[in-house]
Amino acid sequence: MEERMCSIELLKRDDSFVARVVSQLGGKREYKSKGFENLLEQIFFDLREEFQEEFEVI
């Protein structure tokens, strides 16, 4: 059975990148960065912390 854990929307605005993230635990939030790689790192670290317990191996 599939369950949506989060939704990520990536946008380019003028000279910056924007990510809109929605998850059950963290709610709605938006990230902005001039560099795409930096934007992905921000999202990665926040989601890793948010879902850490979901993916821990016992």
N, CA, C and O atoms as a GROMACS GRO file, in nm:
protein
  232
    1MET      N    1   0.083  -0.118   0.000
    1MET     CA    2   0.000   0.000   0.000
    1MET      C    3   0.088   0.125   0.000
    1MET      O    4   0.183   0.134   0.078
    2GLU      N    5   0.058   0.218  -0.086
    2GLU     CA    6   0.135   0.342  -0.094
    2GLU      C    7   0.074   0.450  -0.008
    2GLU      O    8  -0.048   0.462   0.006
    3GLU      N    9   0.162   0.530   0.050
    3GLU     CA   10   0.120   0.643   0.131
    3GLU      C   11   0.210   0.761   0.098
    3GLU      O   12   0.332   0.750   0.106
    4ARG      N   13   0.151   0.872   0.062
    4ARG     CA   14   0.229   0.991   0.029
    4ARG      C   15   0.288   1.048   0.157
    4ARG      O   16   0.216   1.079   0.252
    5MET      N   17   0.420   1.060   0.158
    5MET     CA   18   0.488   1.112   0.276
    5MET      C   19   0.514   1.261   0.264
    5MET      O   20   0.506   1.334   0.363
    6CYS      N   21   0.544   1.306   0.143
    6CYS     CA   22   0.565   1.449   0.123
    6CYS      C   23   0.553   1.482  -0.026
    6CYS      O   24   0.560   1.395  -0.113
    7SER      N   25   0.533   1.610  -0.050
    7SER     CA   26   0.522   1.660  -0.186
    7SER      C   27   0.623   1.775  -0.202
    7SER      O   28   0.633   1.862  -0.115
    8ILE      N   29   0.697   1.774  -0.312
    8ILE     CA   30   0.798   1.878  -0.336
    8ILE      C   31   0.774   1.938  -0.474
    8ILE      O   32   0.765   1.866  -0.573
    9GLU      N   33   0.762   2.070  -0.478
    9GLU     CA   34   0.745   2.143  -0.602
    9GLU      C   35   0.868   2.233  -0.619
    9GLU      O   36   0.900   2.311  -0.530
   10LEU      N   37   0.936   2.223  -0.734
   10LEU     CA   38   1.056   2.302  -0.761
   10LEU      C   39   1.025   2.406  -0.867
   10LEU      O   40   0.969   2.374  -0.972
   11LEU      N   41   1.064   2.531  -0.840
   11LEU     CA   42   1.037   2.642  -0.931
   11LEU      C   43   1.164   2.724  -0.953
   11LEU      O   44   1.253   2.727  -0.868
   12LYS      N   45   1.171   2.791  -1.067
   12LYS     CA   46   1.279   2.887  -1.093
   12LYS      C   47   1.215   3.023  -1.109
   12LYS      O   48   1.127   3.043  -1.193
   13ARG      N   49   1.261   3.118  -1.026
   13ARG     CA   50   1.210   3.255  -1.031
   13ARG      C   51   1.326   3.350  -1.056
   13ARG      O   52   1.416   3.360  -0.973
   14ASP      N   53   1.323   3.417  -1.168
   14ASP     CA   54   1.428   3.513  -1.202
   14ASP      C   55   1.566   3.453  -1.178
   14ASP      O   56   1.611   3.366  -1.252
   15ASP      N   57   1.635   3.500  -1.073
   15ASP     CA   58   1.772   3.455  -1.047
   15ASP      C   59   1.782   3.361  -0.927
   15ASP      O   60   1.890   3.344  -0.871
   16SER      N   61   1.670   3.300  -0.886
   16SER     CA   62   1.675   3.210  -0.771
   16SER      C   63   1.584   3.089  -0.794
   16SER      O   64   1.502   3.086  -0.886
   17PHE      N   65   1.601   2.990  -0.707
   17PHE     CA   66   1.521   2.868  -0.710
   17PHE      C   67   1.434   2.863  -0.586
   17PHE      O   68   1.474   2.911  -0.479
   18VAL      N   69   1.316   2.806  -0.600
   18VAL     CA   70   1.221   2.795  -0.489
   18VAL      C   71   1.170   2.652  -0.483
   18VAL      O   72   1.143   2.590  -0.586
   19ALA      N   73   1.158   2.600  -0.362
   19ALA     CA   74   1.100   2.469  -0.340
   19ALA      C   75   0.985   2.483  -0.241
   19ALA      O   76   1.001   2.544  -0.135
   20ARG      N   77   0.871   2.428  -0.276
   20ARG     CA   78   0.757   2.423  -0.185
   20ARG      C   79   0.742   2.279  -0.140
   20ARG      O   80   0.725   2.188  -0.221
   21VAL      N   81   0.749   2.259  -0.009
   21VAL     CA   82   0.744   2.125   0.048
   21VAL      C   83   0.622   2.115   0.139
   21VAL      O   84   0.595   2.205   0.219
   22VAL      N   85   0.549   2.005   0.126
   22VAL     CA   86   0.434   1.978   0.211
   22VAL      C   87   0.448   1.837   0.265
   22VAL      O   88   0.467   1.742   0.190
   23SER      N   89   0.439   1.823   0.399
   23SER     CA   90   0.441   1.691   0.461
   23SER      C   91   0.347   1.692   0.580
   23SER      O   92   0.311   1.797   0.633
   24GLN      N   93   0.308   1.573   0.621
   24GLN     CA   94   0.215   1.562   0.734
   24GLN      C   95   0.279   1.612   0.863
   24GLN      O   96   0.213   1.679   0.942
   25LEU      N   97   0.404   1.582   0.884
   25LEU     CA   98   0.471   1.622   1.008
   25LEU      C   99   0.511   1.769   1.007
   25LEU      O  100   0.489   1.840   1.105
   26GLY      N  101   0.569   1.815   0.897
   26GLY     CA  102   0.622   1.951   0.892
   26GLY      C  103   0.528   2.055   0.834
   26GLY      O  104   0.556   2.175   0.842
   27GLY      N  105   0.417   2.011   0.777
   27GLY     CA  106   0.324   2.105   0.717
   27GLY      C  107   0.379   2.166   0.589
   27GLY      O  108   0.461   2.104   0.521
   28LYS      N  109   0.334   2.287   0.556
   28LYS     CA  110   0.378   2.357   0.435
   28LYS      C  111   0.495   2.448   0.467
   28LYS      O  112   0.495   2.518   0.569
   29ARG      N  113   0.595   2.447   0.380
   29ARG     CA  114   0.707   2.539   0.395
   29ARG      C  115   0.770   2.567   0.260
   29ARG      O  116   0.749   2.494   0.163
   30GLU      N  117   0.847   2.673   0.255
   30GLU     CA  118   0.908   2.714   0.129
   30GLU      C  119   1.056   2.744   0.152
   30GLU      O  120   1.093   2.805   0.253
   31TYR      N  121   1.139   2.701   0.060
   31TYR     CA  122   1.283   2.723   0.065
   31TYR      C  123   1.322   2.807  -0.056
   31TYR      O  124   1.266   2.790  -0.164
   32LYS      N  125   1.419   2.897  -0.038
   32LYS     CA  126   1.468   2.978  -0.148
   32LYS      C  127   1.620   2.980  -0.147
   32LYS      O  128   1.682   2.982  -0.040
   33SER      N  129   1.679   2.978  -0.265
   33SER     CA  130   1.824   2.983  -0.277
   33SER      C  131   1.862   3.030  -0.416
   33SER      O  132   1.789   3.007  -0.513
   34LYS      N  133   1.977   3.094  -0.426
   34LYS     CA  134   2.027   3.135  -0.558
   34LYS      C  135   2.089   3.016  -0.631
   34LYS      O  136   2.095   3.016  -0.754
   35GLY      N  137   2.134   2.915  -0.556
   35GLY     CA  138   2.194   2.797  -0.617
   35GLY      C  139   2.104   2.675  -0.603
   35GLY      O  140   2.051   2.649  -0.495
   36PHE      N  141   2.087   2.599  -0.712
   36PHE     CA  142   1.999   2.483  -0.710
   36PHE      C  143   2.052   2.375  -0.615
   36PHE      O  144   1.974   2.313  -0.542
   37GLU      N  145   2.182   2.351  -0.616
   37GLU     CA  146   2.240   2.249  -0.530
   37GLU      C  147   2.219   2.284  -0.382
   37GLU      O  148   2.188   2.196  -0.302
   38ASN      N  149   2.235   2.410  -0.348
   38ASN     CA  150   2.213   2.455  -0.210
   38ASN      C  151   2.067   2.432  -0.170
   38ASN      O  152   2.039   2.391  -0.057
   39LEU      N  153   1.975   2.459  -0.261
   39LEU     CA  154   1.833   2.438  -0.235
   39LEU      C  155   1.805   2.291  -0.205
   39LEU      O  156   1.734   2.258  -0.110
   40LEU      N  157   1.860   2.202  -0.286
   40LEU     CA  158   1.842   2.059  -0.265
   40LEU      C  159   1.900   2.013  -0.132
   40LEU      O  160   1.843   1.927  -0.065
   41GLU      N  161   2.014   2.070  -0.093
   41GLU     CA  162   2.075   2.035   0.035
   41GLU      C  163   1.985   2.077   0.151
   41GLU      O  164   1.970   2.001   0.247
   42GLN      N  165   1.927   2.195   0.143
   42GLN     CA  166   1.836   2.242   0.248
   42GLN      C  167   1.719   2.145   0.264
   42GLN      O  168   1.685   2.105   0.376
   43ILE      N  169   1.659   2.109   0.152
   43ILE     CA  170   1.545   2.017   0.155
   43ILE      C  171   1.588   1.882   0.211
   43ILE      O  172   1.520   1.826   0.297
   44PHE      N  173   1.699   1.830   0.163
   44PHE     CA  174   1.748   1.699   0.205
   44PHE      C  175   1.768   1.692   0.356
   44PHE      O  176   1.720   1.600   0.421
   45PHE      N  177   1.840   1.790   0.412
   45PHE     CA  178   1.870   1.787   0.555
   45PHE      C  179   1.744   1.799   0.640
   45PHE      O  180   1.731   1.731   0.741
   46ASP      N  181   1.652   1.884   0.600
   46ASP     CA  182   1.527   1.899   0.675
   46ASP      C  183   1.441   1.773   0.669
   46ASP      O  184   1.387   1.729   0.771
   47LEU      N  185   1.428   1.715   0.550
   47LEU     CA  186   1.347   1.594   0.538
   47LEU      C  187   1.412   1.474   0.605
   47LEU      O  188   1.343   1.389   0.660
   48ARG      N  189   1.545   1.467   0.600
   48ARG     CA  190   1.615   1.357   0.667
   48ARG      C  191   1.589   1.363   0.817
   48ARG      O  192   1.565   1.261   0.881
   49GLU      N  193   1.594   1.483   0.873
   49GLU     CA  194   1.567   1.499   1.016
   49GLU      C  195   1.420   1.467   1.048
   49GLU      O  196   1.390   1.400   1.146
   50GLU      N  197   1.330   1.515   0.963
   50GLU     CA  198   1.187   1.494   0.985
   50GLU      C  199   1.148   1.347   0.980
   50GLU      O  200   1.067   1.301   1.060
   51PHE      N  201   1.206   1.272   0.885
   51PHE     CA  202   1.167   1.132   0.863
   51PHE      C  203   1.269   1.033   0.916
   51PHE      O  204   1.262   0.914   0.882
   52GLN      N  205   1.360   1.077   0.997
   52GLN     CA  206   1.468   0.991   1.047
   52GLN      C  207   1.414   0.864   1.111
   52GLN      O  208   1.466   0.755   1.084
   53GLU      N  209   1.314   0.875   1.194
   53GLU     CA  210   1.260   0.756   1.261
   53GLU      C  211   1.194   0.659   1.163
   53GLU      O  212   1.194   0.539   1.187
   54GLU      N  213   1.139   0.710   1.054
   54GLU     CA  214   1.073   0.625   0.954
   54GLU      C  215   1.171   0.532   0.884
   54GLU      O  216   1.133   0.423   0.841
   55PHE      N  217   1.298   0.575   0.872
   55PHE     CA  218   1.394   0.500   0.794
   55PHE      C  219   1.505   0.434   0.874
   55PHE      O  220   1.597   0.376   0.816
   56GLU      N  221   1.499   0.443   1.006
   56GLU     CA  222   1.601   0.380   1.087
   56GLU      C  223   1.591   0.228   1.072
   56GLU      O  224   1.482   0.171   1.072
   57VAL      N  225   1.707   0.166   1.060
   57VAL     CA  226   1.714   0.020   1.048
   57VAL      C  227   1.736  -0.037   1.187
   57VAL      O  228   1.824   0.006   1.261
   58ILE      N  229   1.654  -0.134   1.221
   58ILE     CA  230   1.664  -0.196   1.355
   58ILE      C  231   1.750  -0.319   1.348
   58ILE      O  232   1.771  -0.386   1.449
   0.00000   0.00000   0.00000
